[in-house]
Amino acid sequence: MYDLTRRPDRLRVYEQILSEGTDDDVRRYIKVDELLDLWGELVLPQRVRRAWAEWYQQHRRIRLPC
């Protein structure tokens, strides 16, 4: 069981959902502001990191390293 009030648990859940979850999982569990906060610590496949970096650039005009 994960305790999402704990940052290490949030990191693990975000990594799992972004890497292996369905579109519905992402919509349900991923908060874009939280993702932005966790970005530098997440271990993600390059394709996932690139897709989200493009999303932030397009929708928030934020440039993220990928």
PQR file with spaces between the fields and no chain letter, atoms N, CA, C, O and H, PARSE charges and radii, in Angstrom:
ATOM       1  N    MET     1       0.850   -1.181    0.000 -0.4000 1.5000
ATOM       2  CA   MET     1       0.000    0.000    0.000 -0.0000 2.0000
ATOM       3  C    MET     1       0.894    1.242    0.000  0.5500 1.7000
ATOM       4  O    MET     1       1.918    1.294    0.681 -0.5500 1.4000
ATOM       5  N    TYR     2       0.489    2.210   -0.759 -0.4000 1.5000
ATOM       6  CA   TYR     2       1.244    3.455   -0.853 -0.0000 2.0000
ATOM       7  C    TYR     2       0.573    4.545   -0.041  0.5500 1.7000
ATOM       8  O    TYR     2      -0.654    4.632    0.018 -0.5500 1.4000
ATOM       9  H    TYR     2      -0.343    2.168   -1.313  0.4000 1.0000
ATOM      10  N    ASP     3       1.395    5.373    0.582 -0.4000 1.5000
ATOM      11  CA   ASP     3       0.926    6.536    1.319 -0.0000 2.0000
ATOM      12  C    ASP     3       1.306    7.761    0.483  0.5500 1.7000
ATOM      13  O    ASP     3       2.460    8.191    0.489 -0.5500 1.4000
ATOM      14  H    ASP     3       2.391    5.302    0.533  0.4000 1.0000
ATOM      15  N    LEU     4       0.341    8.311   -0.226 -0.4000 1.5000
ATOM      16  CA   LEU     4       0.643    9.407   -1.148 -0.0000 2.0000
ATOM      17  C    LEU     4       0.979   10.715   -0.451  0.5500 1.7000
ATOM      18  O    LEU     4       1.316   11.693   -1.118 -0.5500 1.4000
ATOM      19  H    LEU     4      -0.596    7.961   -0.231  0.4000 1.0000
ATOM      20  N    THR     5       0.895   10.757    0.870 -0.4000 1.5000
ATOM      21  CA   THR     5       1.371   11.936    1.587 -0.0000 2.0000
ATOM      22  C    THR     5       2.894   11.893    1.720  0.5500 1.7000
ATOM      23  O    THR     5       3.515   12.899    2.064 -0.5500 1.4000
ATOM      24  H    THR     5       0.621    9.962    1.412  0.4000 1.0000
ATOM      25  N    ARG     6       3.493   10.743    1.452 -0.4000 1.5000
ATOM      26  CA   ARG     6       4.955   10.583    1.500 -0.0000 2.0000
ATOM      27  C    ARG     6       5.525   10.736    0.090  0.5500 1.7000
ATOM      28  O    ARG     6       5.120   10.029   -0.832 -0.5500 1.4000
ATOM      29  H    ARG     6       2.989    9.926    1.172  0.4000 1.0000
ATOM      30  N    ARG     7       6.447   11.643   -0.062 -0.4000 1.5000
ATOM      31  CA   ARG     7       7.031   11.931   -1.375 -0.0000 2.0000
ATOM      32  C    ARG     7       7.623   10.685   -2.044  0.5500 1.7000
ATOM      33  O    ARG     7       7.383   10.479   -3.234 -0.5500 1.4000
ATOM      34  H    ARG     7       6.776   12.218    0.688  0.4000 1.0000
ATOM      35  N    PRO     8       8.380    9.850   -1.336 -0.5600 1.5000
ATOM      36  CA   PRO     8       8.918    8.652   -2.011  0.2800 2.0000
ATOM      37  C    PRO     8       7.817    7.748   -2.582  0.5500 1.7000
ATOM      38  O    PRO     8       7.982    7.174   -3.659 -0.5500 1.4000
ATOM      39  N    ASP     9       6.719    7.624   -1.876 -0.4000 1.5000
ATOM      40  CA   ASP     9       5.604    6.824   -2.378 -0.0000 2.0000
ATOM      41  C    ASP     9       4.954    7.493   -3.589  0.5500 1.7000
ATOM      42  O    ASP     9       4.600    6.815   -4.554 -0.5500 1.4000
ATOM      43  H    ASP     9       6.585    8.089   -1.001  0.4000 1.0000
ATOM      44  N    ARG    10       4.796    8.812   -3.548 -0.4000 1.5000
ATOM      45  CA   ARG    10       4.230    9.526   -4.700 -0.0000 2.0000
ATOM      46  C    ARG    10       5.115    9.354   -5.930  0.5500 1.7000
ATOM      47  O    ARG    10       4.623    9.141   -7.038 -0.5500 1.4000
ATOM      48  H    ARG    10       5.083    9.363   -2.764  0.4000 1.0000
ATOM      49  N    LEU    11       6.422    9.449   -5.721 -0.4000 1.5000
ATOM      50  CA   LEU    11       7.346    9.252   -6.837 -0.0000 2.0000
ATOM      51  C    LEU    11       7.150    7.876   -7.462  0.5500 1.7000
ATOM      52  O    LEU    11       7.049    7.756   -8.683 -0.5500 1.4000
ATOM      53  H    LEU    11       6.821    9.622   -4.820  0.4000 1.0000
ATOM      54  N    ARG    12       7.097    6.854   -6.642 -0.4000 1.5000
ATOM      55  CA   ARG    12       6.947    5.481   -7.136 -0.0000 2.0000
ATOM      56  C    ARG    12       5.620    5.312   -7.890  0.5500 1.7000
ATOM      57  O    ARG    12       5.586    4.709   -8.963 -0.5500 1.4000
ATOM      58  H    ARG    12       7.179    6.951   -5.650  0.4000 1.0000
ATOM      59  N    VAL    13       4.543    5.840   -7.331 -0.4000 1.5000
ATOM      60  CA   VAL    13       3.235    5.722   -7.980 -0.0000 2.0000
ATOM      61  C    VAL    13       3.235    6.467   -9.313  0.5500 1.7000
ATOM      62  O    VAL    13       2.743    5.941  -10.312 -0.5500 1.4000
ATOM      63  H    VAL    13       4.571    6.330   -6.460  0.4000 1.0000
ATOM      64  N    TYR    14       3.774    7.672   -9.342 -0.4000 1.5000
ATOM      65  CA   TYR    14       3.817    8.430  -10.591 -0.0000 2.0000
ATOM      66  C    TYR    14       4.648    7.695  -11.636  0.5500 1.7000
ATOM      67  O    TYR    14       4.252    7.620  -12.799 -0.5500 1.4000
ATOM      68  H    TYR    14       4.174    8.099   -8.530  0.4000 1.0000
ATOM      69  N    GLU    15       5.790    7.154  -11.236 -0.4000 1.5000
ATOM      70  CA   GLU    15       6.617    6.407  -12.172 -0.0000 2.0000
ATOM      71  C    GLU    15       5.857    5.217  -12.750  0.5500 1.7000
ATOM      72  O    GLU    15       5.894    4.978  -13.956 -0.5500 1.4000
ATOM      73  H    GLU    15       6.111    7.215  -10.291  0.4000 1.0000
ATOM      74  N    GLN    16       5.179    4.485  -11.901 -0.4000 1.5000
ATOM      75  CA   GLN    16       4.444    3.304  -12.359 -0.0000 2.0000
ATOM      76  C    GLN    16       3.298    3.681  -13.291  0.5500 1.7000
ATOM      77  O    GLN    16       3.128    3.079  -14.352 -0.5500 1.4000
ATOM      78  H    GLN    16       5.148    4.679  -10.920  0.4000 1.0000
ATOM      79  N    ILE    17       2.523    4.667  -12.894 -0.4000 1.5000
ATOM      80  CA   ILE    17       1.371    5.041  -13.720 -0.0000 2.0000
ATOM      81  C    ILE    17       1.814    5.638  -15.047  0.5500 1.7000
ATOM      82  O    ILE    17       1.254    5.302  -16.091 -0.5500 1.4000
ATOM      83  H    ILE    17       2.661    5.155  -12.032  0.4000 1.0000
ATOM      84  N    LEU    18       2.801    6.508  -15.024 -0.4000 1.5000
ATOM      85  CA   LEU    18       3.247    7.127  -16.270 -0.0000 2.0000
ATOM      86  C    LEU    18       3.919    6.123  -17.196  0.5500 1.7000
ATOM      87  O    LEU    18       3.848    6.272  -18.416 -0.5500 1.4000
ATOM      88  H    LEU    18       3.256    6.781  -14.176  0.4000 1.0000
ATOM      89  N    SER    19       4.562    5.117  -16.650 -0.4000 1.5000
ATOM      90  CA   SER    19       5.261    4.118  -17.461 -0.0000 2.0000
ATOM      91  C    SER    19       4.367    2.975  -17.911  0.5500 1.7000
ATOM      92  O    SER    19       4.528    2.453  -19.014 -0.5500 1.4000
ATOM      93  H    SER    19       4.620    4.996  -15.659  0.4000 1.0000
ATOM      94  N    GLU    20       3.413    2.580  -17.049 -0.4000 1.5000
ATOM      95  CA   GLU    20       2.666    1.352  -17.315 -0.0000 2.0000
ATOM      96  C    GLU    20       1.151    1.518  -17.276  0.5500 1.7000
ATOM      97  O    GLU    20       0.421    0.595  -17.636 -0.5500 1.4000
ATOM      98  H    GLU    20       3.282    3.004  -16.153  0.4000 1.0000
ATOM      99  N    GLY    21       0.670    2.677  -16.845 -0.4000 1.5000
ATOM     100  CA   GLY    21      -0.761    2.865  -16.672 -0.0000 2.0000
ATOM     101  C    GLY    21      -1.494    3.122  -17.976  0.5500 1.7000
ATOM     102  O    GLY    21      -0.892    3.399  -19.013 -0.5500 1.4000
ATOM     103  H    GLY    21       1.263    3.427  -16.552  0.4000 1.0000
ATOM     104  N    THR    22      -2.790    3.022  -17.891 -0.4000 1.5000
ATOM     105  CA   THR    22      -3.649    3.325  -19.036 -0.0000 2.0000
ATOM     106  C    THR    22      -3.888    4.834  -19.102  0.5500 1.7000
ATOM     107  O    THR    22      -3.535    5.566  -18.178 -0.5500 1.4000
ATOM     108  H    THR    22      -3.279    2.797  -17.049  0.4000 1.0000
ATOM     109  N    ASP    23      -4.481    5.284  -20.188 -0.4000 1.5000
ATOM     110  CA   ASP    23      -4.849    6.695  -20.297 -0.0000 2.0000
ATOM     111  C    ASP    23      -5.793    7.086  -19.160  0.5500 1.7000
ATOM     112  O    ASP    23      -5.675    8.173  -18.595 -0.5500 1.4000
ATOM     113  H    ASP    23      -4.768    4.689  -20.938  0.4000 1.0000
ATOM     114  N    ASP    24      -6.727    6.196  -18.830 -0.4000 1.5000
ATOM     115  CA   ASP    24      -7.650    6.472  -17.722 -0.0000 2.0000
ATOM     116  C    ASP    24      -6.908    6.600  -16.401  0.5500 1.7000
ATOM     117  O    ASP    24      -7.246    7.461  -15.589 -0.5500 1.4000
ATOM     118  H    ASP    24      -6.822    5.312  -19.289  0.4000 1.0000
ATOM     119  N    ASP    25      -5.895    5.753  -16.168 -0.4000 1.5000
ATOM     120  CA   ASP    25      -5.088    5.847  -14.945 -0.0000 2.0000
ATOM     121  C    ASP    25      -4.409    7.206  -14.869  0.5500 1.7000
ATOM     122  O    ASP    25      -4.405    7.850  -13.820 -0.5500 1.4000
ATOM     123  H    ASP    25      -5.620    5.053  -16.827  0.4000 1.0000
ATOM     124  N    VAL    26      -3.838    7.635  -15.983 -0.4000 1.5000
ATOM     125  CA   VAL    26      -3.137    8.924  -16.001 -0.0000 2.0000
ATOM     126  C    VAL    26      -4.113   10.048  -15.691  0.5500 1.7000
ATOM     127  O    VAL    26      -3.819   10.918  -14.871 -0.5500 1.4000
ATOM     128  H    VAL    26      -3.841    7.111  -16.835  0.4000 1.0000
ATOM     129  N    ARG    27      -5.266   10.036  -16.337 -0.4000 1.5000
ATOM     130  CA   ARG    27      -6.263   11.090  -16.080 -0.0000 2.0000
ATOM     131  C    ARG    27      -6.744   11.060  -14.633  0.5500 1.7000
ATOM     132  O    ARG    27      -7.016   12.110  -14.051 -0.5500 1.4000
ATOM     133  H    ARG    27      -5.505    9.329  -17.003  0.4000 1.0000
ATOM     134  N    ARG    28      -6.849    9.907  -14.066 -0.4000 1.5000
ATOM     135  CA   ARG    28      -7.387    9.789  -12.706 -0.0000 2.0000
ATOM     136  C    ARG    28      -6.367   10.130  -11.619  0.5500 1.7000
ATOM     137  O    ARG    28      -6.712   10.770  -10.625 -0.5500 1.4000
ATOM     138  H    ARG    28      -6.629    9.054  -14.539  0.4000 1.0000
ATOM     139  N    TYR    29      -5.127    9.709  -11.800 -0.4000 1.5000
ATOM     140  CA   TYR    29      -4.161    9.803  -10.704 -0.0000 2.0000
ATOM     141  C    TYR    29      -3.078   10.867  -10.861  0.5500 1.7000
ATOM     142  O    TYR    29      -2.502   11.303   -9.864 -0.5500 1.4000
ATOM     143  H    TYR    29      -4.847    9.188  -12.607  0.4000 1.0000
ATOM     144  N    ILE    30      -2.793   11.285  -12.066 -0.4000 1.5000
ATOM     145  CA   ILE    30      -1.686   12.218  -12.275 -0.0000 2.0000
ATOM     146  C    ILE    30      -2.195   13.653  -12.227  0.5500 1.7000
ATOM     147  O    ILE    30      -3.092   14.042  -12.974 -0.5500 1.4000
ATOM     148  H    ILE    30      -3.261   10.931  -12.876  0.4000 1.0000
ATOM     149  N    LYS    31      -1.608   14.414  -11.344 -0.4000 1.5000
ATOM     150  CA   LYS    31      -1.910   15.838  -11.212 -0.0000 2.0000
ATOM     151  C    LYS    31      -0.751   16.595  -11.861  0.5500 1.7000
ATOM     152  O    LYS    31       0.398   16.434  -11.450 -0.5500 1.4000
ATOM     153  H    LYS    31      -0.879   14.098  -10.737  0.4000 1.0000
ATOM     154  N    VAL    32      -1.041   17.418  -12.868 -0.4000 1.5000
ATOM     155  CA   VAL    32       0.039   18.042  -13.632 -0.0000 2.0000
ATOM     156  C    VAL    32       0.921   18.955  -12.785  0.5500 1.7000
ATOM     157  O    VAL    32       2.118   19.062  -13.050 -0.5500 1.4000
ATOM     158  H    VAL    32      -1.974   17.549  -13.202  0.4000 1.0000
ATOM     159  N    ASP    33       0.363   19.610  -11.782 -0.4000 1.5000
ATOM     160  CA   ASP    33       1.197   20.450  -10.921 -0.0000 2.0000
ATOM     161  C    ASP    33       2.108   19.590  -10.043  0.5500 1.7000
ATOM     162  O    ASP    33       3.259   19.952   -9.801 -0.5500 1.4000
ATOM     163  H    ASP    33      -0.609   19.524  -11.567  0.4000 1.0000
ATOM     164  N    GLU    34       1.604   18.474   -9.576 -0.4000 1.5000
ATOM     165  CA   GLU    34       2.421   17.549   -8.779 -0.0000 2.0000
ATOM     166  C    GLU    34       3.503   16.922   -9.658  0.5500 1.7000
ATOM     167  O    GLU    34       4.647   16.777   -9.229 -0.5500 1.4000
ATOM     168  H    GLU    34       0.669   18.179   -9.772  0.4000 1.0000
ATOM     169  N    LEU    35       3.143   16.555  -10.875 -0.4000 1.5000
ATOM     170  CA   LEU    35       4.124   15.995  -11.799 -0.0000 2.0000
ATOM     171  C    LEU    35       5.259   16.986  -12.023  0.5500 1.7000
ATOM     172  O    LEU    35       6.429   16.602  -12.051 -0.5500 1.4000
ATOM     173  H    LEU    35       2.213   16.673  -11.224  0.4000 1.0000
ATOM     174  N    LEU    36       4.922   18.225  -12.177 -0.4000 1.5000
ATOM     175  CA   LEU    36       5.937   19.267  -12.364 -0.0000 2.0000
ATOM     176  C    LEU    36       6.866   19.328  -11.156  0.5500 1.7000
ATOM     177  O    LEU    36       8.079   19.467  -11.313 -0.5500 1.4000
ATOM     178  H    LEU    36       3.972   18.537  -12.154  0.4000 1.0000
ATOM     179  N    ASP    37       6.308   19.226   -9.961 -0.4000 1.5000
ATOM     180  CA   ASP    37       7.102   19.258   -8.734 -0.0000 2.0000
ATOM     181  C    ASP    37       8.035   18.039   -8.628  0.5500 1.7000
ATOM     182  O    ASP    37       9.158   18.162   -8.141 -0.5500 1.4000
ATOM     183  H    ASP    37       5.322   19.113   -9.834  0.4000 1.0000
ATOM     184  N    LEU    38       7.580   16.886   -9.075 -0.4000 1.5000
ATOM     185  CA   LEU    38       8.347   15.646   -8.956 -0.0000 2.0000
ATOM     186  C    LEU    38       9.304   15.422  -10.130  0.5500 1.7000
ATOM     187  O    LEU    38      10.159   14.538  -10.067 -0.5500 1.4000
ATOM     188  H    LEU    38       6.668   16.786   -9.470  0.4000 1.0000
ATOM     189  N    TRP    39       9.171   16.199  -11.178 -0.4000 1.5000
ATOM     190  CA   TRP    39       9.824   15.957  -12.457 -0.0000 2.0000
ATOM     191  C    TRP    39      11.303   15.580  -12.340  0.5500 1.7000
ATOM     192  O    TRP    39      11.733   14.584  -12.923 -0.5500 1.4000
ATOM     193  H    TRP    39       8.477   16.916  -11.229  0.4000 1.0000
ATOM     194  N    GLY    40      12.062   16.341  -11.615 -0.4000 1.5000
ATOM     195  CA   GLY    40      13.511   16.114  -11.542 -0.0000 2.0000
ATOM     196  C    GLY    40      13.916   14.838  -10.834  0.5500 1.7000
ATOM     197  O    GLY    40      15.058   14.397  -10.961 -0.5500 1.4000
ATOM     198  H    GLY    40      11.714   17.150  -11.141  0.4000 1.0000
ATOM     199  N    GLU    41      13.005   14.241  -10.093 -0.4000 1.5000
ATOM     200  CA   GLU    41      13.318   13.029   -9.332 -0.0000 2.0000
ATOM     201  C    GLU    41      12.751   11.755   -9.958  0.5500 1.7000
ATOM     202  O    GLU    41      13.110   10.650   -9.552 -0.5500 1.4000
ATOM     203  H    GLU    41      12.078   14.599   -9.989  0.4000 1.0000
ATOM     204  N    LEU    42      11.885   11.905  -10.926 -0.4000 1.5000
ATOM     205  CA   LEU    42      11.234   10.739  -11.524 -0.0000 2.0000
ATOM     206  C    LEU    42      12.172    9.990  -12.461  0.5500 1.7000
ATOM     207  O    LEU    42      12.935   10.588  -13.219 -0.5500 1.4000
ATOM     208  H    LEU    42      11.594   12.803  -11.256  0.4000 1.0000
ATOM     209  N    VAL    43      12.095    8.669  -12.388 -0.4000 1.5000
ATOM     210  CA   VAL    43      12.824    7.803  -13.310 -0.0000 2.0000
ATOM     211  C    VAL    43      11.795    7.282  -14.310  0.5500 1.7000
ATOM     212  O    VAL    43      10.967    6.429  -13.990 -0.5500 1.4000
ATOM     213  H    VAL    43      11.475    8.183  -11.772  0.4000 1.0000
ATOM     214  N    LEU    44      11.868    7.816  -15.524 -0.4000 1.5000
ATOM     215  CA   LEU    44      10.870    7.504  -16.543 -0.0000 2.0000
ATOM     216  C    LEU    44      11.552    7.118  -17.848  0.5500 1.7000
ATOM     217  O    LEU    44      12.675    7.546  -18.119 -0.5500 1.4000
ATOM     218  H    LEU    44      12.540    8.510  -15.784  0.4000 1.0000
ATOM     219  N    PRO    45      10.871    6.307  -18.656 -0.5600 1.5000
ATOM     220  CA   PRO    45      11.393    6.029  -19.997  0.2800 2.0000
ATOM     221  C    PRO    45      11.503    7.332  -20.790  0.5500 1.7000
ATOM     222  O    PRO    45      10.711    8.254  -20.596 -0.5500 1.4000
ATOM     223  N    GLN    46      12.466    7.394  -21.662 -0.4000 1.5000
ATOM     224  CA   GLN    46      12.701    8.612  -22.445 -0.0000 2.0000
ATOM     225  C    GLN    46      11.459    9.038  -23.221  0.5500 1.7000
ATOM     226  O    GLN    46      11.170   10.230  -23.314 -0.5500 1.4000
ATOM     227  H    GLN    46      13.109    6.645  -21.819  0.4000 1.0000
ATOM     228  N    ARG    47      10.729    8.087  -23.775 -0.4000 1.5000
ATOM     229  CA   ARG    47       9.539    8.416  -24.564 -0.0000 2.0000
ATOM     230  C    ARG    47       8.475    9.094  -23.701  0.5500 1.7000
ATOM     231  O    ARG    47       7.781    9.998  -24.167 -0.5500 1.4000
ATOM     232  H    ARG    47      10.964    7.118  -23.700  0.4000 1.0000
ATOM     233  N    VAL    48       8.345    8.663  -22.453 -0.4000 1.5000
ATOM     234  CA   VAL    48       7.371    9.258  -21.535 -0.0000 2.0000
ATOM     235  C    VAL    48       7.821   10.661  -21.149  0.5500 1.7000
ATOM     236  O    VAL    48       7.030   11.603  -21.168 -0.5500 1.4000
ATOM     237  H    VAL    48       8.908    7.929  -22.075  0.4000 1.0000
ATOM     238  N    ARG    49       9.082   10.790  -20.803 -0.4000 1.5000
ATOM     239  CA   ARG    49       9.630   12.090  -20.411 -0.0000 2.0000
ATOM     240  C    ARG    49       9.484   13.098  -21.557  0.5500 1.7000
ATOM     241  O    ARG    49       9.098   14.245  -21.333 -0.5500 1.4000
ATOM     242  H    ARG    49       9.725   10.024  -20.787  0.4000 1.0000
ATOM     243  N    ARG    50       9.788   12.671  -22.764 -0.4000 1.5000
ATOM     244  CA   ARG    50       9.693   13.562  -23.924 -0.0000 2.0000
ATOM     245  C    ARG    50       8.239   13.982  -24.178  0.5500 1.7000
ATOM     246  O    ARG    50       7.968   15.150  -24.458 -0.5500 1.4000
ATOM     247  H    ARG    50      10.101   11.739  -22.946  0.4000 1.0000
ATOM     248  N    ALA    51       7.316   13.037  -24.082 -0.4000 1.5000
ATOM     249  CA   ALA    51       5.898   13.347  -24.321 -0.0000 2.0000
ATOM     250  C    ALA    51       5.384   14.370  -23.315  0.5500 1.7000
ATOM     251  O    ALA    51       4.678   15.308  -23.685 -0.5500 1.4000
ATOM     252  H    ALA    51       7.536   12.088  -23.855  0.4000 1.0000
ATOM     253  N    TRP    52       5.731   14.192  -22.057 -0.4000 1.5000
ATOM     254  CA   TRP    52       5.268   15.143  -21.047 -0.0000 2.0000
ATOM     255  C    TRP    52       5.963   16.491  -21.181  0.5500 1.7000
ATOM     256  O    TRP    52       5.336   17.526  -20.958 -0.5500 1.4000
ATOM     257  H    TRP    52       6.304   13.430  -21.756  0.4000 1.0000
ATOM     258  N    ALA    53       7.227   16.503  -21.537 -0.4000 1.5000
ATOM     259  CA   ALA    53       7.925   17.775  -21.756 -0.0000 2.0000
ATOM     260  C    ALA    53       7.249   18.552  -22.885  0.5500 1.7000
ATOM     261  O    ALA    53       7.090   19.770  -22.802 -0.5500 1.4000
ATOM     262  H    ALA    53       7.736   15.662  -21.719  0.4000 1.0000
ATOM     263  N    GLU    54       6.856   17.840  -23.933 -0.4000 1.5000
ATOM     264  CA   GLU    54       6.144   18.497  -25.040 -0.0000 2.0000
ATOM     265  C    GLU    54       4.779   19.003  -24.584  0.5500 1.7000
ATOM     266  O    GLU    54       4.353   20.084  -24.991 -0.5500 1.4000
ATOM     267  H    GLU    54       6.985   16.851  -24.000  0.4000 1.0000
ATOM     268  N    TRP    55       4.092   18.234  -23.746 -0.4000 1.5000
ATOM     269  CA   TRP    55       2.782   18.662  -23.236 -0.0000 2.0000
ATOM     270  C    TRP    55       2.921   19.956  -22.438  0.5500 1.7000
ATOM     271  O    TRP    55       2.148   20.895  -22.633 -0.5500 1.4000
ATOM     272  H    TRP    55       4.438   17.356  -23.416  0.4000 1.0000
ATOM     273  N    TYR    56       3.909   20.006  -21.537 -0.4000 1.5000
ATOM     274  CA   TYR    56       4.103   21.221  -20.731 -0.0000 2.0000
ATOM     275  C    TYR    56       4.476   22.406  -21.605  0.5500 1.7000
ATOM     276  O    TYR    56       4.025   23.523  -21.352 -0.5500 1.4000
ATOM     277  H    TYR    56       4.537   19.244  -21.379  0.4000 1.0000
ATOM     278  N    GLN    57       5.287   22.185  -22.622 -0.4000 1.5000
ATOM     279  CA   GLN    57       5.665   23.278  -23.519 -0.0000 2.0000
ATOM     280  C    GLN    57       4.432   23.808  -24.245  0.5500 1.7000
ATOM     281  O    GLN    57       4.248   25.020  -24.363 -0.5500 1.4000
ATOM     282  H    GLN    57       5.654   21.278  -22.827  0.4000 1.0000
ATOM     283  N    GLN    58       3.601   22.908  -24.723 -0.4000 1.5000
ATOM     284  CA   GLN    58       2.428   23.311  -25.499 -0.0000 2.0000
ATOM     285  C    GLN    58       1.332   23.932  -24.628  0.5500 1.7000
ATOM     286  O    GLN    58       0.736   24.936  -25.018 -0.5500 1.4000
ATOM     287  H    GLN    58       3.750   21.924  -24.626  0.4000 1.0000
ATOM     288  N    HIS    59       1.065   23.362  -23.479 -0.4000 1.5000
ATOM     289  CA   HIS    59      -0.086   23.781  -22.677 -0.0000 2.0000
ATOM     290  C    HIS    59       0.242   24.789  -21.578  0.5500 1.7000
ATOM     291  O    HIS    59      -0.621   25.562  -21.164 -0.5500 1.4000
ATOM     292  H    HIS    59       1.549   22.546  -23.162  0.4000 1.0000
ATOM     293  N    ARG    60       1.469   24.780  -21.112 -0.4000 1.5000
ATOM     294  CA   ARG    60       1.843   25.676  -20.016 -0.0000 2.0000
ATOM     295  C    ARG    60       3.008   26.601  -20.364  0.5500 1.7000
ATOM     296  O    ARG    60       3.384   27.467  -19.574 -0.5500 1.4000
ATOM     297  H    ARG    60       2.171   24.151  -21.448  0.4000 1.0000
ATOM     298  N    ARG    61       3.567   26.409  -21.543 -0.4000 1.5000
ATOM     299  CA   ARG    61       4.736   27.178  -21.966 -0.0000 2.0000
ATOM     300  C    ARG    61       5.894   27.052  -20.975  0.5500 1.7000
ATOM     301  O    ARG    61       6.608   28.015  -20.693 -0.5500 1.4000
ATOM     302  H    ARG    61       3.262   25.706  -22.185  0.4000 1.0000
ATOM     303  N    ILE    62       6.051   25.847  -20.466 -0.4000 1.5000
ATOM     304  CA   ILE    62       7.140   25.511  -19.541 -0.0000 2.0000
ATOM     305  C    ILE    62       8.074   24.558  -20.257  0.5500 1.7000
ATOM     306  O    ILE    62       7.638   23.544  -20.802 -0.5500 1.4000
ATOM     307  H    ILE    62       5.471   25.065  -20.696  0.4000 1.0000
ATOM     308  N    ARG    63       9.348   24.877  -20.257 -0.4000 1.5000
ATOM     309  CA   ARG    63      10.337   24.002  -20.869 -0.0000 2.0000
ATOM     310  C    ARG    63      10.943   23.109  -19.790  0.5500 1.7000
ATOM     311  O    ARG    63      11.492   23.592  -18.799 -0.5500 1.4000
ATOM     312  H    ARG    63       9.702   25.701  -19.814  0.4000 1.0000
ATOM     313  N    LEU    64      10.835   21.820  -19.996 -0.4000 1.5000
ATOM     314  CA   LEU    64      11.387   20.850  -19.060 -0.0000 2.0000
ATOM     315  C    LEU    64      12.484   20.052  -19.718  0.5500 1.7000
ATOM     316  O    LEU    64      12.401   19.743  -20.907 -0.5500 1.4000
ATOM     317  H    LEU    64      10.389   21.427  -20.801  0.4000 1.0000
ATOM     318  N    PRO    65      13.513   19.714  -18.963 -0.5600 1.5000
ATOM     319  CA   PRO    65      14.550   18.847  -19.536  0.2800 2.0000
ATOM     320  C    PRO    65      13.995   17.440  -19.754  0.5500 1.7000
ATOM     321  O    PRO    65      13.239   16.921  -18.934 -0.5500 1.4000
ATOM     322  N    CYS    66      14.375   16.852  -20.845 -0.4000 1.5000
ATOM     323  CA   CYS    66      13.964   15.468  -21.072 -0.0000 2.0000
ATOM     324  C    CYS    66      15.132   14.689  -21.576  0.5500 1.7000
ATOM     325  O    CYS    66      15.011   13.492  -21.835 -0.5500 1.4000
ATOM     326  H    CYS    66      14.989   17.274  -21.512  0.4000 1.0000
